């Protein structure tokens, strides 16, 4: 089965009743975990972005504490997993401020991680790539926010 375009889906949804739309959303939420997480964000957390950011930061902190530090292989693998999850939560929000906040938090945690990432070129490359992405996202924000985030970014890059 080939998926139809978003426009066709939108047109078809416009013809559905409220109860049918509710049933479609519930069926969609049962199909995949990401769909359920996205619906959770849209229904319960999108109206309070600060609380959403804090909850994701707390989850990232918890994941960093669980990293197996016996080898850099396990550290890299865990860091990639945490970054993938962070990016997924950023996609749910679609707000540049949220993207900057969460990526800055990820980079802070990575920089402060023990054992140091300086012994792993791949972890340093991951850190550097995220700094570049943060800079690109900061450029799209309002000037006042740009200044604040640029100060944090400079502080983070200086001490790296």
Buried (B, 14 or more C-beta within 10 A) or exposed (E): EEEEEEEEEEEEEEEEEEEEEEEEBEEEBEEEEEBBBBBEBEEEBBEEBEEBBEEBBEBBEEBBEEBEEEEBEEBBEBBEEBBEBBBEBBEBBEBBBBBBBBBBBBBBBBBEBEEEBEEBEBBBEBBEEBBEBBBEBBEEBEEEBBEBBBEBBEEBBEEB
